Amino acid sequence: MSATKGVALVTGCAQGIGRAIALRLASDGFHLGLCDLPAKREAVEELSLEISRTRSHAGSDIRTCISLGDVSAEHEVQNVVGSVVESLGGVNVLVNSAGIAHDKPFHEITEQEFDRVFAVNTKGTFFCYKHAAQRMLKQGSGGRIIGISSIAGKRGFALASTYSASKFAVRGLTQSVAAELGSHGITVNTVAPGTIDTPLMRESIEESMRVTGNDEGLVKSLSTHSSALGCLGKPSDVAGLVSYLASAESRFITGQTFVVDGGTVFD
């Protein structure tokens, strides 16, 4: 008899925070639906192989389902959820980790750049919440929906106006959806990472260097010195919190945004 905890769907799982979350939830005992862009198929397949060699703490074999798609396109999200349900039997946890950043002076941002950030970060979150929730409501056994905001969704930062606005929107969406789904035993929360050592963060550092003229060491120093702990976070730091929010122990927590930033933004 399976000792797994159910099925978790993780988007944006090819690298960084999403990858760490997928590995942690597999270790926790969830079967994994793995979603990222088709262009990242190789990285997702490597992640799937790594998970397949992992056994949960309870000793169970973990199954995976790769379902690629762009979260900004609703029909693709619908297909991703449907594929995971067909392959693994349902969806008990959604973690929408797919997202993009855009560091640029706000007066230089084009309409196309603005729309793309909101399409992925905000509409993508909405589509993933919507179709995961529809499945959880049909299953009738509750569930966990977890989004990824940012400390830039708690406080505006220079050169991050569009990104910040999109992540503020994720918080508002999370609160509203939590209010609607609570009576069905479905909790909805979001995690707000700070400066985490990921490929996305490194892209952000490069863009900041280009715009400000500062060297890499200074940019990193400004980031780490702004936190109480004075260091960069690791993807596993975020994954540990997501693990708790995905667990049965978090049943009385919903509509919240949890900051993981080493003490940069106090709330």
Helices and strands as residue ranges (DSSP letters): E 6-11, H 16-28, E 30-35, G 38-40, H 41-52, E 64-66, H 74-88, E 93-96, G 106-108, H 111-118, I 119-123, H 124-139, E 143-148, G 151-153, H 161-181, G 182-184, E 186-193, H 199-212, H 216-225, H 235-245, G 248-250, E 257-260
